[in-house]
Amino acid sequence: MKQSGFFDVEERLARLSGLGDQLEAFSRTVDFEAFRPDLDKALAYSDGSKGGRPPFDPVLMFKILVIQTLNNLSDERTEYLINDRLSFMRFLGLGLSDRVPDAKTVWLFRERLTQGGAIDGLFNRFDATLRNAGYLPMSGQILDATLVAAPKQRNTNAEKADLREGCIPEDWQDKPAKLSHKDRHARWTLKFMKAKRQDDGTMPSSDLAIPFFGYKSHVSIDRKYRFIRKWKTTHAAASDGARLREGLLDKTNTASSVWADTAYRSKANEDFIEKQGFVSKVHRKKPHLKPMPRHIQKSNAGKSVIR
């Protein structure tokens, strides 16, 4: 097999540009260096006089959060794709031999911005920059939710009970080092997956339910450019549908249609969508113990093409 060289990589990047690399367009549109003062203020890193490995450049890390948000990726998936995709490396200014931040580093960076109360302001400013460049929310919006894994916790039943009530377990309060390594907001839920056909060609009688620990990312994506315009993060056990009424709909979109799967279908949501001046394109649910009517099947199939 031919060994790849520098010019092979350059040729592949040129092909990506020709195919329309969205991140390359961002690099031309957004001056990410303008975010540095706000990032430095929120992060408040030490001057390094005490030694230790220096942190990654904050602008680089913020661009990683942009990649993660635009593609709705978990921290682990983000780490993998940065190592795997040339387009991600180019956007971040990384070479093939450069060190890539791992999932834990991405999580710590985002947590530090969140605790500093800066992350919403930074992304609002980023969205405003895109709007000023002509990337307006257009053609309606699509709602969706993605589970984001978090490191599993080994807590006692008493500690779990305290966490569910929103309290810090007594044993943790006088141990700041232990407290800093405990995720007090993630929760367990069941992740349902379609059963796969077995080797003999038969289908299992039920789908799979896999325990999952972490968070859930709820997003509203504009149909025209596929950018995330509104987002909200909850623990993994939170209901998808209820988030629709918690500021997830983007009223600045130039069209009124809202697409979403059956998790968002409820009378409360349909009334809310209509009252807010939107048009529901939310999937309809199958009637209980009855076959799905043909006209609803066709309607859902048309919505799935958009989603």
N, C-alpha and C positions, 0 to 999 in steps of 0.2 A: 504494500500500500504506500502511496506517495506521502512523504512527510510534508506537512503544511508549513508554510513560512509566512513572513510578514505581509508579502504582497497578496497572498491568498486571503488573509483576514481582511485586508483593505478592499479586495474585490468583492468579498461577501458583504461588507458594510455598504459598499456602493450599490449592490443589488437591493439591500434592504431600503436604502434611500429611494431608489427607483420605484419600489413597491409601496412607498408611502409610510415611512416610519413616524408614528404619532409622537413618540418621545423626542425625535429630532426636531419636529415642529415646535414642541414645547421649549426646547433649548433656544430656538430662535425667537420665540415669543416672550418668554418669561426671563427677567433678570434675577436669577436666584441669589446673586450676591447681595441684592437689596434686602434680603431676609436676614442676613448675618447679624446686624445689630440687635434685632429682636430675639434671635436665637441665643446669642451670647448672654443677653440680659436674663432670659428665662432659665437657661441652663446653669449659669453661675458656676462654671467649672473653676477649680483651683488653678493657681499659676504653675503647678507642676514642681514646685520647689521640694515637695516631700517625696519625689520620685514616683516610680510606678509607670506602667505603660500609658502613654498619652492617649486621650480619647480620639475617636475618629472625628474628622472635620464635620462641624455641625451642619454645614450646607449640604455636604454629601449625605448625611443621615436624613436631613429633611427631604431631599430628593428621593431617598429610599421610601419614606412615608408616602410621598406622592405616587410612586410606582405602586405601592401596596394598596393605596386607596383607590386609584383608578382601575385596578384589576381585581380588587376585593380579595386580597391574598392574606393567608395566615403568615405569621412570622417565619415558620419553618419553610413554607412554600416560597416565601420571598427570598430567603437565603439561597434555596436551591436554584431558583430561576435567575438570580443575579449571576451565579456561577455558570449557568447553562446558556444564557441568551446574550449574544453579542450586542443586540440593541440596548439591553439594560446596562451592559458594561459601558457602552459609548455614552449613554445619557449621564452616567455617574462619573465619567472620566477615569474609569479603571481599565488597566491593562490585564492581559491574561495572567501575568505573574503577580499582580497586586493582591494584597490581603482583602478579603471580603468580610464585612461585619456578619457575625452569626446571629441566629434567631434571638438569643438572649440579649445581645447588644441592642438589637432593634427594639425589643420589648422595653428595656431599661431606658432607652432614649425617649420613646413615646411616653412612658410613665413619668419621666422627669418633666417633660413639657406639659403633660396633663396636670401634674401636681403644682406646676408653676402657673397654671391658668392661662397658658399661652396657645394651646393647640387649636382651639376654635378660631381665635383671631388670625393665626397664621393661615389656616385654610380658607377663611373668609376672604383674606387678602389675595390669596392665590386664585380663588374663583373670580374675584373682581378683576384681576389682571387678565384672565381668559375672556371675560365678558367684554372688556375694553378692546381686546384684540379681535373681536367679532365672533367669538365662540359662544353665542347666545343659546340658552336652553330652548330647543325647538322640537316640534313634531310630537309632543306628548312626553310622558314619562313612564318608566318601568320600575316597579318596586320589587325588591328581592331581599333575602336574608341569607347569610352564610355563617356557619359555625367556625369559630377560631379557637384552636386548642390552646390550653394553658398547662403548665407543669402540674401534674397530679400532686395533691397534698396528702400527707399522712397525719390526720388529726384524730383525736379521740372523739367518742360520741358526745361528750360534754362540750368539747371545743366546737364541734359541728353545730350543736344546739345554740351556742352563743353566737356563732357567725350567722345562722339563719335569722336570729333576732336583731342582727345589726350591731352586736356588742363585740368588744375585743376580749377574748378569754383572759381571765385574771392572771394566769401563769405567764402570759406573753407581755403584760404591761410593763414589767420591770426588766424585760429582756429585749432591748431595742434591736440587737443583732438578729435575734430569732424573728422578731416582728417584721423586720425589713425583708425577710425571705419568705414570708407567708402571704399568699394571695387570698385576700379576704372577700373578694367580690365575685370570683368565678363560681359557677354552680354546675352540678351534674344534670344531664338530661339524657334522653334516648334519641339516637340518630337512626332514623328508619331508612333502609336501603332495599331496593328491589331485589328479590331473590334471583339468582342466576340459574340458567338451565343446567341440569346436571349432565354428567358424561353419557348417561343412557338416553338422553333426550327428554326426560321428564322434568316438570317444573315443581319445585317445592310447594306445599300447600299454603305457606305463609311467607311474608317478607321478613327481612332481618331487622332486629332492633338491637343496636349496639350502644352500650353506655358511653357517654361522652362528657368530658369535663372542660369547661372553658367559658367562652363568651360568644355572643352573637352580634354580627355586624349587619345592621339594617340600612339599606341604601335606596335612594331614588336616582335613577339614571335617565338623562334626557335621551330620547330616541334618535335624534339627529346625529349627535357627536359621540354618544355612549360615554359621556362623562358623568361621574358621580356628583350630583348637585346638592343633595341633602343626605346626611348620614347620622346614625345614632348607634351607640354601643350599649348592650345590656348583657347581663349574665345569660348563659346558654339556655336556661329554662324559661326565659321570658317568651310570651306569646308573640308571634309575628304580626297577627292581625291588629292587635291593640296599638302597635306603634304607628299605624297609619294615621291615627288621630292625635299623634303627639309631635306634630311639626314636621313630618316626613315628606309631605306633599310640597312641591315647589310651585308657588303661585306665579312666579315670573316666567314660566314656560309659555311659549307663544301658542301652544295648542292645549286643549282641555282633556284629552284622553289619558286614562290611567290604566296600565296593564299590570296584572299581578296574578299569582297562582291562587288556588282555592283556600290557602291559609288566611287570605285577606278577605274572603267572602263572608259577610255577616250583615244582618239588617242594620246594625249600628253603623257599620262602615259604609254601606250603600247610602244610608240617609245622610251621613257626614259628607260623602263625596258629592252628592247632589246639592246639598246645602252650600258647599264651598264653590259651586260653579263648575265642577269637573264632570266628565263623562266616564262612567265605569266600563272598563273592558276586563274586569276581573273574572277569572275562570269560575264557572258554575260547578257546584258539587253534584256528585252522583246521588240520586234519591236513595234513601235508606231501604235496603232489601229489594230494590227494583232496578231493572236495567236502565242504562243511560239513554234517554230519548235521542233519536237520530239527529234532530235539529240542534240539540245542545252539543252533541259530539262534533258536528261540523263547526259550530260557533267556537268551541274551545280549541279546535285544531287551527282555525284562522288566527286566534289570539296567540297560540304557541309559536306560530311563524314569526310574529313580532317579538315575542319575549326571547 
